Amino acid sequence: MSMLLSLSAHAQERSTTIEVQHLQRSFLYHLPENRPAAQAFPLVFVLHGGGSEARRMPRFTGMDTIADREKFIVVYPQGYHRHWNDGRAHINEDVDDIAFFQAMIAYFKDHYHIDPHRIYATGISNGGFMVQRLACELSSQFAAVASVAATMNEALAASCKPSQPVSVLFMNGTDDPIVPYQGGQVHIGRVERGAVISTQASVEKWVNADGCTGLPIQDTLPDRDPFDHTRVYRTLYSGCRQGAVVELYTIVGGGHTWPGGPQYLPVRMVGRASQDMIASEIIWRFFADHPRL
């Protein structure tokens, strides 16, 4: 793996390009304001969905504001040709995205004081599928991951054998028109983009992989916005090895969206964006509560 660096900075926002496996790969990142010089920072990767761009994610998720308040570094990687090799056929199959993330982690360890026990990743759709692959294949580096509007693809579910427990969070809508909550083919319009297992089967994969023994605890979130036509139910699986947990937010009536985020496309295309929860805040709290022990 070779790396070449170019850096441009404006205030706390930076854009970096590195060479990985003979490809120029880029990422944006945000350094928290007023950061103590001696503090070891958590590192949070935020992945865009298929066809999108890294530059859209800070505003889409609002994660920079949380990073400033909570003092972590947030990274927005750019998928090659706007997609991630998440293990599904015909999606950047020749691109080594695992090497890309290893290179980014090495970059931040070289340039900043990073806490190696607090490295995390979250993403939506294709980005959410990719963080599942990161958890499976780089479990020794990622303490926790969170997938939004994504499950596990069938090939990854069959091959996933993490070497260490990883805390895993899912946020999925039951009315997602792109990634079916009950499993099946991912559809972009009429185009099929690979078979995925159901949300519950994905949860159970991690419950088994993490050795969770506790009975699931379920509760209902307040209906903060009765006009968004969604309700949110939370299920927590604990008693897992090395303090890991598996958590599921089921958004009844929710679509292919980031809860608490914008209705970025019409409901008929992506389903409804629930406003009963703020995904970015919940994801960060999940990460903060689950470092690698």
Secondary structure, DSSP 8 states (H G I E B T S, - for coil): -----EEEEETTEEEEEEEETTEEEEEEEE--TT--TT--EEEEEEE--TT--GGGHHHHH-HHHHHHHHT-EEEEE--BTTB---S-TTSSTT--HHHHHHHHHHHHHHHS-EEEEEEEEEEETHHHHHHHHHHHH-TTT-SEEEEES---BHHHHHH---SS--EEEEEEETT-SSS-TT-EEEEETTEEEEEE--HHHHHHHHHHHTT--S--EEEE---S-TTS--EEEEEEE---GGG--EEEEEEETB-SS-TTS---S-HHHH-B---SS-HHHHHHHHHHH----
